[in-house]
Amino acid sequence: MLERRHFLGAAVGSVLLPSLAVAQTPAAKAGGSGQLGLGNVPLPAASAAERLNELGPENAAMAAYAGLWDVTETVWDKPGAEPVTTTGLVAERRMIGSYLQEFIRPASDSTNQDIKRIDYLSFQRVDGRWKYVSIEMRAPVGIMPAYSFDRGDSAGVVLVHDSFAITGGGSEVAGQMLRMNTVVTRDGPDRDVKNQHFILSDGAGTVWLAHRYAYTRRI
């Protein structure tokens, strides 16, 4: 999924760690933070909550995907259906704390009055996995949370959504349940894709690629 594995941690550590070791007092080595405050008194160590609320390498690298992206959306409404493609969409992405926010709108909607879709993605350091939520404005499906099993790798990550109900295609509400996953992949720093696969609760268990969002960074 997310190509966010290229970090400067080793280089930075090789520069900083020796100087920290010299600066530590015996008291600091015994349990302090390793940093000195006024009067050379060791500062208290950060709590686990404070440490794990920092971005961490996964979310820090994800910040590189903030900005404007052109989006091509392709939909297959059932297995074997002909694809329906929509262009002229823009994704705006920005970091809010440790979350990458994305909303999709028409390219002509510069004031964000016609947002079609919103999602949030974050690596949750306590769990050691990705968490995701999407909100679709074009269908009455509610808020759709999803989770990865692990941290994924540089090729991609699979996010599995909670099941949700759909109306069906007729004039009456079918009330059918649907399962979905979202597979996020990165093709370098300027292209990525979200593929969504569906399984209807109809006894067939058929999996099909139902939705694709293809992104290209605006230069």
MDTraj code that builds the backbone (N, CA, C; nanometers):
import mdtraj as md
import numpy as np

residues = "MET LEU GLU ARG ARG HIS PHE LEU GLY ALA ALA VAL GLY SER VAL LEU LEU PRO SER LEU ALA VAL ALA GLN THR PRO ALA ALA LYS ALA GLY GLY SER GLY GLN LEU GLY LEU GLY ASN VAL PRO LEU PRO ALA ALA SER ALA ALA GLU ARG LEU ASN GLU LEU GLY PRO GLU ASN ALA ALA MET ALA ALA TYR ALA GLY LEU TRP ASP VAL THR GLU THR VAL TRP ASP LYS PRO GLY ALA GLU PRO VAL THR THR THR GLY LEU VAL ALA GLU ARG ARG MET ILE GLY SER TYR LEU GLN GLU PHE ILE ARG PRO ALA SER ASP SER THR ASN GLN ASP ILE LYS ARG ILE ASP TYR LEU SER PHE GLN ARG VAL ASP GLY ARG TRP LYS TYR VAL SER ILE GLU MET ARG ALA PRO VAL GLY ILE MET PRO ALA TYR SER PHE ASP ARG GLY ASP SER ALA GLY VAL VAL LEU VAL HIS ASP SER PHE ALA ILE THR GLY GLY GLY SER GLU VAL ALA GLY GLN MET LEU ARG MET ASN THR VAL VAL THR ARG ASP GLY PRO ASP ARG ASP VAL LYS ASN GLN HIS PHE ILE LEU SER ASP GLY ALA GLY THR VAL TRP LEU ALA HIS ARG TYR ALA TYR THR ARG ARG ILE".split()
xyz = np.array([
    [0.0803, -0.1205, 0.0000],
    [0.0000, 0.0000, 0.0000],
    [0.0829, 0.1244, 0.0000],
    [0.1145, 0.1676, 0.1155],
    [0.1663, 0.3016, 0.1266],
    [0.3175, 0.2978, 0.1183],
    [0.3732, 0.3698, 0.0228],
    [0.5168, 0.3751, 0.0115],
    [0.5682, 0.4812, 0.1076],
    [0.5823, 0.4399, 0.2307],
    [0.6179, 0.5344, 0.3344],
    [0.7301, 0.4745, 0.4181],
    [0.8130, 0.3921, 0.3517],
    [0.9144, 0.3193, 0.4263],
    [1.0537, 0.3819, 0.4129],
    [1.0646, 0.4938, 0.3424],
    [1.1960, 0.5502, 0.3169],
    [1.2210, 0.6607, 0.4178],
    [1.2892, 0.6284, 0.5238],
    [1.3057, 0.7219, 0.6325],
    [1.4531, 0.7519, 0.6547],
    [1.4787, 0.8570, 0.7320],
    [1.6137, 0.8970, 0.7643],
    [1.6510, 0.8566, 0.9068],
    [1.5729, 0.7609, 0.9618],
    [1.5922, 0.7265, 1.1019],
    [1.7334, 0.6814, 1.1336],
    [1.7904, 0.5946, 1.0506],
    [1.9234, 0.5426, 1.0819],
    [2.0263, 0.6538, 1.0795],
    [2.0187, 0.7406, 0.9780],
    [2.1157, 0.8496, 0.9663],
    [2.1018, 0.9476, 1.0810],
    [1.9780, 0.9832, 1.1147],
    [1.9565, 1.0761, 1.2244],
    [2.0029, 1.0145, 1.3555],
    [1.9691, 0.8868, 1.3767],
    [2.0083, 0.8213, 1.5000],
    [2.1584, 0.8167, 1.5182],
    [2.2332, 0.7937, 1.4103],
    [2.3776, 0.7837, 1.4216],
    [2.4399, 0.9157, 1.4624],
    [2.3725, 1.0269, 1.4316],
    [2.4236, 1.1581, 1.4696],
    [2.3826, 1.1941, 1.6109],
    [2.2567, 1.1662, 1.6479],
    [2.2029, 1.2151, 1.7734],
    [2.2357, 1.1267, 1.8920],
    [2.2355, 0.9954, 1.8740],
    [2.2474, 0.9072, 1.9894],
    [2.3790, 0.9226, 2.0645],
    [2.4953, 0.9356, 1.9974],
    [2.6177, 0.9536, 2.0747],
    [2.6136, 1.0782, 2.1618],
    [2.5622, 1.1909, 2.1102],
    [2.5580, 1.3127, 2.1888],
    [2.4630, 1.2995, 2.3061],
    [2.3528, 1.2251, 2.2882],
    [2.2607, 1.2026, 2.3993],
    [2.3272, 1.1206, 2.5081],
    [2.4056, 1.0216, 2.4690],
    [2.4726, 0.9377, 2.5674],
    [2.5694, 1.0199, 2.6523],
    [2.6409, 1.1140, 2.5891],
    [2.7337, 1.1984, 2.6630],
    [2.6597, 1.2882, 2.7596],
    [2.5403, 1.3384, 2.7172],
    [2.4670, 1.4350, 2.7977],
    [2.3976, 1.3718, 2.9171],
    [2.3749, 1.2406, 2.9147],
    [2.2998, 1.1785, 3.0224],
    [2.3785, 1.1789, 3.1532],
    [2.3097, 1.2136, 3.2600],
    [2.3666, 1.2005, 3.3935],
    [2.3376, 1.0608, 3.4445],
    [2.4051, 1.0176, 3.5518],
    [2.3718, 0.8866, 3.6081],
    [2.2256, 0.8743, 3.6442],
    [2.1657, 0.9834, 3.6987],
    [2.0245, 0.9765, 3.7341],
    [1.9385, 0.9588, 3.6116],
    [1.9785, 1.0269, 3.5032],
    [1.8999, 1.0142, 3.3806],
    [1.9080, 0.8732, 3.3275],
    [2.0285, 0.8147, 3.3334],
    [2.0430, 0.6788, 3.2833],
    [1.9596, 0.5806, 3.3650],
    [1.9409, 0.6145, 3.4919],
    [1.8683, 0.5213, 3.5778],
    [1.7186, 0.5246, 3.5562],
    [1.6681, 0.6259, 3.4876],
    [1.5221, 0.6252, 3.4676],
    [1.4675, 0.7547, 3.4135],
    [1.5503, 0.8566, 3.3938],
    [1.5018, 0.9815, 3.3395],
    [1.4838, 0.9734, 3.1901],
    [1.4546, 1.0901, 3.1297],
    [1.4282, 1.0938, 2.9866],
    [1.5549, 1.0978, 2.9047],
    [1.6703, 1.1281, 2.9712],
    [1.7923, 1.1455, 2.8950],
    [1.8112, 1.2886, 2.8506],
    [1.7163, 1.3788, 2.8740],
    [1.7286, 1.5197, 2.8428],
    [1.7388, 1.5966, 2.9731],
    [1.8137, 1.7083, 2.9712],
    [1.8390, 1.7840, 3.0921],
    [1.7590, 1.9125, 3.0910],
    [1.6961, 1.9446, 3.2037],
    [1.6238, 2.0697, 3.2172],
    [1.7078, 2.1698, 3.2919],
    [1.6432, 2.2668, 3.3556],
    [1.7138, 2.3693, 3.4312],
    [1.7906, 2.3046, 3.5451],
    [1.9115, 2.3551, 3.5671],
    [1.9924, 2.3008, 3.6752],
    [2.0378, 2.1588, 3.6498],
    [2.0424, 2.1175, 3.5225],
    [2.0851, 1.9819, 3.4865],
    [2.0024, 1.8731, 3.5539],
    [1.8754, 1.9057, 3.5811],
    [1.7851, 1.8062, 3.6384],
    [1.7203, 1.7281, 3.5240],
    [1.7285, 1.5956, 3.5244],
    [1.6689, 1.5179, 3.4148],
    [1.5196, 1.5442, 3.4033],
    [1.4728, 1.5617, 3.2806],
    [1.3305, 1.5783, 3.2555],
    [1.2605, 1.4432, 3.2680],
    [1.1354, 1.4410, 3.3142],
    [1.0634, 1.3130, 3.3255],
    [1.0400, 1.2510, 3.1883],
    [1.0425, 1.1199, 3.1839],
    [1.0177, 1.0500, 3.0578],
    [0.8746, 1.0731, 3.0113],
    [0.8560, 1.0807, 2.8780],
    [0.7217, 1.0963, 2.8219],
    [0.6389, 0.9720, 2.8522],
    [0.5100, 0.9928, 2.8720],
    [0.4216, 0.8785, 2.8952],
    [0.4037, 0.8001, 2.7659],
    [0.3561, 0.6773, 2.7793],
    [0.3290, 0.5957, 2.6604],
    [0.2269, 0.6640, 2.5706],
    [0.1250, 0.7261, 2.6310],
    [0.0236, 0.7943, 2.5515],
    [0.0832, 0.9091, 2.4713],
    [0.1739, 0.9838, 2.5330],
    [0.2391, 1.0944, 2.4620],
    [0.3245, 1.0427, 2.3475],
    [0.4028, 0.9384, 2.3733],
    [0.4900, 0.8844, 2.2692],
    [0.4087, 0.8324, 2.1509],
    [0.3047, 0.7559, 2.1808],
    [0.2304, 0.6906, 2.0735],
    [0.1302, 0.7833, 2.0064],
    [0.1119, 0.9026, 2.0611],
    [0.0284, 1.0024, 1.9945],
    [0.1086, 1.0845, 1.8945],
    [0.2401, 1.0678, 1.8934],
    [0.3222, 1.1312, 1.7908],
    [0.2978, 1.0610, 1.6571],
    [0.3390, 1.1259, 1.5492],
    [0.3073, 1.0721, 1.4164],
    [0.3617, 0.9316, 1.3950],
    [0.4853, 0.9076, 1.4366],
    [0.5476, 0.7805, 1.4018],
    [0.5874, 0.7790, 1.2554],
    [0.6698, 0.6835, 1.2146],
    [0.7212, 0.6833, 1.0769],
    [0.6140, 0.6634, 0.9709],
    [0.5140, 0.5801, 0.9977],
    [0.4114, 0.5540, 0.8953],
    [0.3311, 0.6803, 0.8645],
    [0.2811, 0.7459, 0.9677],
    [0.1997, 0.8649, 0.9448],
    [0.2832, 0.9837, 0.8974],
    [0.4080, 0.9928, 0.9446],
    [0.4947, 1.1012, 0.8975],
    [0.5200, 1.0878, 0.7480],
    [0.5429, 0.9645, 0.7011],
    [0.5638, 0.9439, 0.5585],
    [0.4368, 0.9676, 0.4788],
    [0.3210, 0.9347, 0.5379],
    [0.1941, 0.9551, 0.4689],
    [0.1672, 1.1027, 0.4414],
    [0.2272, 1.1915, 0.5198],
    [0.2079, 1.3349, 0.4992],
    [0.2552, 1.3799, 0.3619],
    [0.3440, 1.3033, 0.2994],
    [0.3912, 1.3378, 0.1653],
    [0.2806, 1.3307, 0.0605],
    [0.1676, 1.2671, 0.0942],
    [0.0579, 1.2528, -0.0011],
    [-0.0470, 1.3625, 0.0132],
    [-0.0204, 1.4626, 0.0959],
    [-0.1089, 1.5774, 0.1030],
    [-0.0983, 1.6577, -0.0269],
    [-0.2058, 1.7274, -0.0615],
    [-0.2071, 1.8094, -0.1826],
    [-0.3286, 1.7806, -0.2687],
    [-0.3233, 1.8259, -0.3922],
    [-0.4328, 1.8089, -0.4877],
    [-0.4014, 1.6953, -0.5844],
    [-0.5030, 1.6112, -0.6111],
    [-0.4886, 1.4958, -0.6988],
    [-0.6069, 1.4914, -0.7951],
    [-0.5791, 1.4652, -0.9218],
    [-0.6861, 1.4367, -1.0173],
    [-0.7313, 1.2928, -0.9989],
    [-0.8621, 1.2719, -1.0083],
    [-0.9198, 1.1405, -0.9784],
    [-1.0024, 1.0919, -1.0972],
    [-0.9814, 0.9667, -1.1351],
    [-1.0700, 0.8964, -1.2284],
    [-1.1416, 0.7870, -1.1511],
    [-1.2734, 0.7917, -1.1518],
    [-1.3552, 0.6947, -1.0785],
    [-1.4198, 0.5976, -1.1765],
    [-1.4066, 0.4691, -1.1488],
    [-1.4670, 0.3662, -1.2332],
    [-1.5538, 0.2759, -1.1470],
    [-1.6745, 0.2467, -1.1960],
    [-1.7725, 0.1676, -1.1206],
    [-1.8181, 0.0490, -1.2045],
    [-1.8230, -0.0693, -1.1422],
    [-1.8863, -0.1883, -1.1987],
    [-1.9999, -0.2246, -1.1039],
    [-2.1246, -0.2055, -1.1425],
    [-2.2343, -0.2172, -1.0468],
    [-2.2748, -0.3610, -1.0156],
    [-2.2215, -0.4571, -1.0907],
    [-2.2449, -0.5982, -1.0605],
    [-2.1361, -0.6795, -1.1288],
    [-2.1197, -0.8060, -1.0913],
    [-2.0166, -0.8877, -1.1561],
    [-2.0374, -0.8932, -1.3074],
    [-1.9319, -0.8693, -1.3827],
    [-1.9385, -0.8752, -1.5286],
    [-1.9960, -0.7525, -1.5948],
    [-2.0326, -0.6499, -1.5188],
    [-2.0923, -0.5297, -1.5769],
    [-1.9878, -0.4494, -1.6545],
    [-2.0351, -0.3718, -1.7498],
    [-1.9472, -0.2789, -1.8206],
    [-1.9086, -0.1652, -1.7263],
    [-1.7837, -0.1208, -1.7301],
    [-1.7421, -0.0131, -1.6393],
    [-1.8021, 0.1216, -1.6801],
    [-1.8330, 0.2009, -1.5802],
    [-1.8777, 0.3390, -1.5996],
    [-1.7714, 0.4294, -1.5375],
    [-1.7134, 0.5157, -1.6180],
    [-1.5993, 0.5966, -1.5749],
    [-1.6384, 0.7429, -1.5645],
    [-1.5934, 0.8063, -1.4569],
    [-1.6157, 0.9489, -1.4344],
    [-1.4814, 1.0180, -1.4185],
    [-1.4609, 1.1246, -1.4939],
    [-1.3409, 1.2070, -1.4804],
    [-1.3825, 1.3458, -1.4327],
    [-1.2874, 1.4363, -1.4259],
    [-1.3192, 1.5715, -1.3814],
    [-1.3374, 1.5833, -1.2318],
    [-1.2806, 1.4893, -1.1558],
    [-1.2880, 1.4926, -1.0096],
    [-1.1507, 1.5278, -0.9517],
    [-1.1521, 1.5893, -0.8363],
    [-1.0298, 1.6270, -0.7667],
    [-1.0371, 1.5764, -0.6236],
    [-0.9257, 1.5232, -0.5739],
    [-0.9140, 1.4863, -0.4329],
    [-0.8243, 1.5879, -0.3637],
    [-0.8726, 1.6421, -0.2541],
    [-0.7914, 1.7286, -0.1684],
    [-0.7513, 1.6481, -0.0461],
    [-0.6213, 1.6431, -0.0213],
    [-0.5698, 1.5677, 0.0932],
    [-0.4887, 1.6597, 0.1836],
    [-0.5071, 1.6417, 0.3140],
    [-0.4260, 1.7157, 0.4103],
    [-0.4167, 1.6352, 0.5391],
    [-0.3089, 1.6583, 0.6127],
    [-0.2911, 1.5927, 0.7412],
    [-0.3619, 1.6732, 0.8498],
    [-0.4406, 1.6035, 0.9321],
    [-0.5005, 1.6597, 1.0522],
    [-0.4510, 1.5745, 1.1679],
    [-0.3516, 1.6235, 1.2396],
    [-0.2855, 1.5406, 1.3391],
    [-0.2217, 1.4209, 1.2702],
    [-0.2574, 1.3003, 1.3129],
    [-0.2009, 1.1791, 1.2522],
    [-0.2927, 1.1186, 1.1464],
    [-0.3932, 1.1934, 1.1013],
    [-0.4908, 1.1423, 1.0048],
    [-0.4726, 1.2118, 0.8704],
    [-0.4726, 1.1326, 0.7631],
    [-0.4762, 1.1887, 0.6284],
    [-0.6222, 1.2009, 0.5874],
    [-0.6679, 1.3244, 0.5754],
    [-0.8053, 1.3503, 0.5324],
    [-0.8083, 1.3649, 0.3808],
    [-0.9101, 1.3067, 0.3205],
    [-0.9296, 1.3222, 0.1759],
    [-1.0760, 1.3509, 0.1482],
    [-1.1033, 1.4505, 0.0662],
    [-1.2385, 1.4617, 0.0142],
    [-1.2334, 1.4829, -0.1359],
    [-1.3311, 1.4209, -0.2023],
    [-1.3403, 1.4224, -0.3480],
    [-1.4541, 1.5154, -0.3884],
    [-1.4261, 1.5994, -0.4842],
    [-1.5229, 1.6969, -0.5328],
    [-1.5034, 1.7144, -0.6824],
    [-1.6013, 1.7746, -0.7526],
    [-1.5785, 1.8103, -0.8925],
    [-1.4651, 1.9125, -0.9027],
    [-1.3889, 1.9045, -1.0095],
    [-1.2777, 1.9978, -1.0271],
    [-1.3247, 2.1420, -1.0316],
    [-1.4482, 2.1639, -1.0776],
    [-1.5013, 2.3001, -1.0881],
    [-1.5464, 2.3572, -0.9538],
    [-1.5554, 2.2738, -0.8510],
    [-1.6080, 2.3166, -0.7215],
    [-1.4937, 2.3645, -0.6324],
    [-1.4433, 2.4826, -0.6581],
    [-1.3273, 2.5326, -0.5846],
    [-1.3613, 2.5753, -0.4426],
    [-1.4915, 2.5905, -0.4106],
    [-1.5321, 2.6311, -0.2758],
    [-1.5818, 2.5140, -0.1909],
    [-1.5676, 2.3931, -0.2424],
    [-1.6013, 2.2706, -0.1676],
    [-1.7475, 2.2664, -0.1240],
    [-1.8356, 2.3040, -0.2135],
    [-1.9785, 2.3006, -0.1848],
    [-2.0446, 2.1716, -0.2332],
    [-1.9719, 2.0896, -0.3089],
    [-2.0319, 1.9699, -0.3685],
    [-1.9419, 1.8493, -0.3448],
    [-1.9034, 1.8283, -0.2192],
    [-1.8156, 1.7165, -0.1852],
    [-1.8901, 1.5847, -0.2041],
    [-1.8261, 1.4911, -0.2730],
    [-1.8882, 1.3616, -0.3028],
    [-1.8534, 1.2534, -0.2011],
    [-1.7352, 1.2655, -0.1432],
    [-1.6860, 1.1554, -0.0598],
    [-1.5764, 1.2088, 0.0318],
    [-1.5726, 1.1596, 0.1548],
    [-1.4694, 1.1960, 0.2514],
    [-1.4116, 1.0676, 0.3093],
    [-1.2801, 1.0645, 0.3298],
    [-1.2243, 0.9536, 0.4070],
    [-1.1067, 0.9993, 0.4912],
    [-1.0762, 0.9167, 0.5916],
    [-0.9645, 0.9406, 0.6826],
    [-0.8860, 0.8106, 0.6956],
    [-0.7528, 0.8237, 0.6942],
    [-0.6650, 0.7078, 0.7068],
    [-0.5562, 0.7411, 0.8076],
    [-0.5261, 0.6471, 0.8977],
    [-0.4218, 0.6689, 0.9975],
    [-0.3652, 0.5351, 1.0418],
    [-0.2343, 0.5337, 1.0686],
    [-0.1734, 0.4165, 1.1307],
    [-0.1827, 0.4329, 1.2811],
    [-0.2550, 0.3417, 1.3459],
    [-0.2738, 0.3462, 1.4903],
    [-0.1622, 0.2681, 1.5579],
    [-0.0734, 0.3408, 1.6241],
    [0.0506, 0.2806, 1.6723],
    [0.0280, 0.1840, 1.7878],
    [-0.0741, 0.2057, 1.8674],
    [-0.1018, 0.1125, 1.9774],
    [-0.1448, -0.0223, 1.9214],
    [-0.2357, -0.0205, 1.8219],
    [-0.2845, -0.1441, 1.7599],
    [-0.1813, -0.2067, 1.6670],
    [-0.0946, -0.1245, 1.6085],
    [-0.0032, -0.1738, 1.5064],
    [-0.0728, -0.2056, 1.3760],
    [-0.1756, -0.1274, 1.3420],
    [-0.2472, -0.1495, 1.2160],
    [-0.3101, -0.0175, 1.1701],
    [-0.3560, -0.0191, 1.0446],
    [-0.4212, 0.0968, 0.9857],
    [-0.5693, 0.0963, 1.0181],
    [-0.6229, 0.2164, 1.0408],
    [-0.7668, 0.2349, 1.0565],
    [-0.8130, 0.3401, 0.9555],
    [-0.9347, 0.3190, 0.9085],
    [-0.9847, 0.3975, 0.7948],
    [-1.1350, 0.4144, 0.8108],
    [-1.1857, 0.5271, 0.7650],
    [-1.3298, 0.5464, 0.7610],
    [-1.3624, 0.6286, 0.6375],
    [-1.4692, 0.5894, 0.5681],
    [-1.5145, 0.6643, 0.4517],
    [-1.6607, 0.7018, 0.4702],
    [-1.6956, 0.8174, 0.4131],
    [-1.8318, 0.8697, 0.4199],
    [-1.8722, 0.9038, 0.2772],
    [-1.9716, 0.8336, 0.2281],
    [-2.0161, 0.8481, 0.0888],
    [-2.1421, 0.9341, 0.0851],
    [-2.1349, 1.0451, 0.0110],
    [-2.2491, 1.1370, 0.0015],
    [-2.3503, 1.0956, -0.1053],
    [-2.3145, 1.0027, -0.1919],
    [-2.3975, 0.9725, -0.3081],
    [-2.4851, 0.8493, -0.2898],
    [-2.4759, 0.7856, -0.1737],
    [-2.5573, 0.6657, -0.1478],
    [-2.5860, 0.6586, 0.0022],
    [-2.7043, 0.6083, 0.0424],
    [-2.7411, 0.6028, 0.1842],
    [-2.6811, 0.4815, 0.2542],
    [-2.5478, 0.4823, 0.2677],
    [-2.4790, 0.3667, 0.3263],
    [-2.4176, 0.3993, 0.4616],
    [-2.4280, 0.5230, 0.5054],
    [-2.3762, 0.5588, 0.6366],
    [-2.2243, 0.5676, 0.6408],
    [-2.1723, 0.5731, 0.7620],
    [-2.0274, 0.5794, 0.7838],
    [-1.9704, 0.4385, 0.7744],
    [-1.8607, 0.4228, 0.6998],
    [-1.8064, 0.2901, 0.6694],
    [-1.6649, 0.2760, 0.7261],
    [-1.6502, 0.2238, 0.8484],
    [-1.5168, 0.2028, 0.9047],
    [-1.4503, 0.0777, 0.8470],
    [-1.3176, 0.0775, 0.8512],
    [-1.2405, -0.0378, 0.8025],
    [-1.1088, -0.0447, 0.8784],
    [-1.0479, -0.1640, 0.8756],
    [-0.9259, -0.1885, 0.9519],
    [-0.8362, -0.2844, 0.8731],
    [-0.7056, -0.2656, 0.8871],
    [-0.6129, -0.3652, 0.8342],
    [-0.5841, -0.4681, 0.9425],
    [-0.5280, -0.5815, 0.9026],
    [-0.4869, -0.6816, 1.0011],
    [-0.3524, -0.6437, 1.0621],
    [-0.2643, -0.5851, 0.9783],
    [-0.1315, -0.5481, 1.0245],
    [-0.0912, -0.4177, 0.9564],
    [0.0382, -0.3862, 0.9583],
    [0.0840, -0.2583, 0.9032],
    [0.0985, -0.2608, 0.7517],
    [0.0780, -0.3760, 0.6881],
    [0.0962, -0.3827, 0.5437],
    [0.2431, -0.3713, 0.5065],
    [0.2695, -0.3355, 0.3808],
    [0.4069, -0.3192, 0.3351],
    [0.4118, -0.2096, 0.2310],
    [0.5265, -0.1952, 0.1663],
    [0.5434, -0.0866, 0.0697],
    [0.4572, -0.1058, -0.0543],
    [0.4077, -0.2283, -0.0769],
    [0.3257, -0.2540, -0.1953],
    [0.1802, -0.2155, -0.1737],
    [0.1307, -0.2279, -0.0511],
    [-0.0087, -0.1939, -0.0296],
    [-0.0615, -0.2465, 0.1022],
    [-0.1877, -0.2159, 0.1277],
    [-0.2536, -0.2637, 0.2479],
    [-0.3994, -0.2904, 0.2145],
    [-0.4551, -0.3925, 0.2791],
    [-0.5956, -0.4288, 0.2596],
    [-0.6733, -0.3872, 0.3840],
    [-0.7774, -0.3077, 0.3626],
    [-0.8640, -0.2600, 0.4699],
    [-0.9987, -0.3295, 0.4573],
    [-1.0418, -0.3969, 0.5619],
    [-1.1675, -0.4723, 0.5593],
    [-1.2746, -0.3919, 0.6329],
    [-1.3845, -0.3640, 0.5642],
    [-1.4923, -0.2834, 0.6200],
    [-1.5908, -0.3688, 0.6990],
    [-1.6578, -0.3045, 0.7932],
    [-1.7754, -0.3667, 0.8535],
    [-1.8828, -0.3842, 0.7458],
    [-1.9626, -0.4895, 0.7577],
    [-2.0751, -0.5080, 0.6651],
    [-2.1746, -0.3935, 0.6800],
    [-2.2425, -0.3617, 0.5691],
    [-2.3430, -0.2559, 0.5750],
    [-2.4575, -0.2895, 0.4802],
    [-2.5720, -0.2262, 0.5038],
    [-2.6916, -0.2525, 0.4242],
    [-2.6978, -0.1583, 0.3045],
    [-2.7507, -0.2096, 0.1937],
    [-2.7728, -0.1283, 0.0741],
    [-2.9208, -0.1365, 0.0361],
    [-2.9657, -0.0367, -0.0378],
    [-3.1071, -0.0320, -0.0752],
    [-3.1405, -0.1290, -0.1862],
    [-3.0431, -0.1614, -0.2722],
    [-3.0720, -0.2370, -0.3936],
    [-3.1070, -0.1421, -0.5071],
    [-3.1238, -0.1967, -0.6253],
    [-3.1421, -0.1133, -0.7433],
    [-3.2853, -0.0839, -0.7817],
    [-3.3834, -0.1416, -0.7137],
    [-3.5235, -0.1234, -0.7522],
    [-3.5891, -0.0059, -0.6821],
    [-3.7203, 0.0058, -0.7000],
    [-3.7957, 0.1148, -0.6395],
    [-3.8265, 0.0892, -0.4924],
    [-3.8148, -0.0362, -0.4476],
    [-3.8368, -0.0712, -0.3076],
    [-3.7036, -0.1072, -0.2422],
    [-3.6976, -0.0856, -0.1119],
    [-3.5738, -0.1138, -0.0389],
    [-3.5552, -0.2650, -0.0248],
    [-3.4423, -0.3148, -0.0761],
    [-3.4136, -0.4577, -0.0669],
    [-3.3583, -0.4947, 0.0708],
    [-3.2867, -0.4007, 0.1327],
    [-3.2305, -0.4275, 0.2650],
    [-3.1252, -0.5365, 0.2636],
    [-3.0461, -0.5434, 0.1574],
    [-2.9457, -0.6484, 0.1445],
    [-2.8147, -0.6037, 0.2077],
    [-2.7437, -0.6967, 0.2685],
    [-2.6139, -0.6659, 0.3282],
    [-2.5032, -0.6858, 0.2254],
    [-2.3963, -0.6092, 0.2450],
    [-2.2840, -0.6130, 0.1526],
    [-2.1551, -0.6071, 0.2324],
    [-2.0559, -0.6857, 0.1906],
    [-1.9218, -0.6785, 0.2478],
    [-1.8291, -0.6123, 0.1467],
    [-1.7271, -0.5429, 0.1995],
    [-1.6384, -0.4666, 0.1112],
    [-1.4986, -0.4620, 0.1711],
    [-1.3998, -0.4629, 0.0839],
    [-1.2664, -0.4236, 0.1270],
    [-1.2163, -0.3100, 0.0389],
    [-1.1191, -0.2370, 0.0905],
    [-1.0527, -0.1310, 0.0160],
    [-0.9049, -0.1648, 0.0121],
    [-0.8491, -0.1773, -0.1067],
    [-0.7072, -0.2080, -0.1245],
    [-0.6387, -0.0815, -0.1754],
    [-0.5495, -0.0274, -0.0928],
    [-0.4792, 0.0957, -0.1275],
    [-0.3388, 0.0598, -0.1728],
    [-0.3016, 0.1055, -0.2909],
    [-0.1672, 0.0797, -0.3432],
    [-0.1058, 0.2102, -0.3913],
    [0.0261, 0.2186, -0.3799],
    [0.1010, 0.3344, -0.4264],
    [0.1873, 0.2953, -0.5455],
    [0.1826, 0.3765, -0.6493],
    [0.2678, 0.3563, -0.7664],
    [0.3611, 0.4759, -0.7765],
    [0.4565, 0.4816, -0.6835],
    [0.5457, 0.5959, -0.6771],
    [0.4809, 0.7115, -0.6017],
    [0.5484, 0.8254, -0.5937],
    [0.4983, 0.9378, -0.5133],
    [0.3825, 1.0137, -0.5751],
    [0.3529, 0.9908, -0.7042],
    [0.2555, 1.0744, -0.7741],
    [0.1348, 0.9985, -0.8281],
    [0.1251, 0.8690, -0.7978],
    [0.0096, 0.7911, -0.8434],
    [-0.0293, 0.6912, -0.7349],
    [-0.1580, 0.6772, -0.7109],
    [-0.2054, 0.5689, -0.6261],
    [-0.3472, 0.5312, -0.6635],
    [-0.3913, 0.4177, -0.6099],
    [-0.5202, 0.3600, -0.6472],
    [-0.5876, 0.3057, -0.5219],
    [-0.7199, 0.3230, -0.5145],
    [-0.8019, 0.2525, -0.4167],
    [-0.8989, 0.1646, -0.4939],
    [-0.8857, 0.0334, -0.4765],
    [-0.9788, -0.0631, -0.5348],
    [-1.0706, -0.1160, -0.4261],
    [-1.1989, -0.1191, -0.4547],
    [-1.2970, -0.1695, -0.3595],
    [-1.3661, -0.2917, -0.4183],
    [-1.3601, -0.4024, -0.3445],
    [-1.4214, -0.5277, -0.3857],
    [-1.5452, -0.5529, -0.3007],
    [-1.6515, -0.5997, -0.3645],
    [-1.7792, -0.6235, -0.2978],
    [-1.8111, -0.7727, -0.2961],
    [-1.8859, -0.8133, -0.1929],
    [-1.9520, -0.9436, -0.1878],
    [-2.0930, -0.9204, -0.1344],
    [-2.1937, -0.9531, -0.2136],
    [-2.3312, -0.9420, -0.1674],
    [-2.3685, -1.0625, -0.0810],
    [-2.4544, -1.0387, 0.0168],
    [-2.5063, -1.1486, 0.0999],
    [-2.6258, -1.2117, 0.0286],
    [-2.5941, -1.2820, -0.0811],
    [-2.7004, -1.3412, -0.1638],
    [-2.6849, -1.4918, -0.1788],
    [-2.5937, -1.5490, -0.1004],
    [-2.5721, -1.6932, -0.1068],
    [-2.4722, -1.7377, -0.2115],
    [-2.4298, -1.6470, -0.3005],
    [-2.3364, -1.6853, -0.4072],
    [-2.1908, -1.6678, -0.3655],
    [-2.1627, -1.5682, -0.2806],
    [-2.0249, -1.5439, -0.2369],
    [-1.9352, -1.4917, -0.3470],
    [-1.9905, -1.4274, -0.4480],
    [-1.9122, -1.3779, -0.5613],
    [-1.8406, -1.2482, -0.5252],
    [-1.7103, -1.2447, -0.5490],
    [-1.6297, -1.1251, -0.5260],
    [-1.6089, -1.0547, -0.6592],
    [-1.6305, -0.9223, -0.6612],
    [-1.5976, -0.8498, -0.7837],
    [-1.5420, -0.7126, -0.7508],
    [-1.4578, -0.6629, -0.8417],
    [-1.4077, -0.5267, -0.8323],
    [-1.5223, -0.4336, -0.8676],
    [-1.5699, -0.3563, -0.7679],
    [-1.6887, -0.2741, -0.7874],
    [-1.6576, -0.1260, -0.8028],
    [-1.5442, -0.0832, -0.7476],
    [-1.5157, 0.0596, -0.7463],
    [-1.3651, 0.0801, -0.7541],
    [-1.3229, 0.1739, -0.8343],
    [-1.1807, 0.2094, -0.8411],
    [-1.1674, 0.3607, -0.8431],
    [-1.0797, 0.4102, -0.7576],
    [-1.0398, 0.5504, -0.7598],
    [-0.8916, 0.5539, -0.7973],
    [-0.8603, 0.6122, -0.9118],
    [-0.7221, 0.6235, -0.9588],
    [-0.6794, 0.7687, -0.9464],
    [-0.5696, 0.7928, -0.8762],
    [-0.5255, 0.9277, -0.8415],
    [-0.3939, 0.9604, -0.9127],
    [-0.3838, 1.0825, -0.9620],
    [-0.2591, 1.1360, -1.0174],
    [-0.2353, 1.2728, -0.9564],
    [-0.1205, 1.2918, -0.8981],
    [-0.0908, 1.4177, -0.8310],
    [-0.0865, 1.5330, -0.9313],
    [-0.1461, 1.6445, -0.8921],
    [-0.1347, 1.7667, -0.9712],
    [0.0023, 1.8293, -0.9455],
    [0.0766, 1.8541, -1.0528],
    [0.2119, 1.9100, -1.0397],
    [0.2051, 2.0630, -1.0484],
])
top = md.Topology()
chain = top.add_chain()
for i, resn in enumerate(residues, 1):
    res = top.add_residue(resn, chain, resSeq=i)
    for name in ("N", "CA", "C"):
        top.add_atom(name, md.element.get_by_symbol(name[0]), res)
traj = md.Trajectory(xyz[None], top)
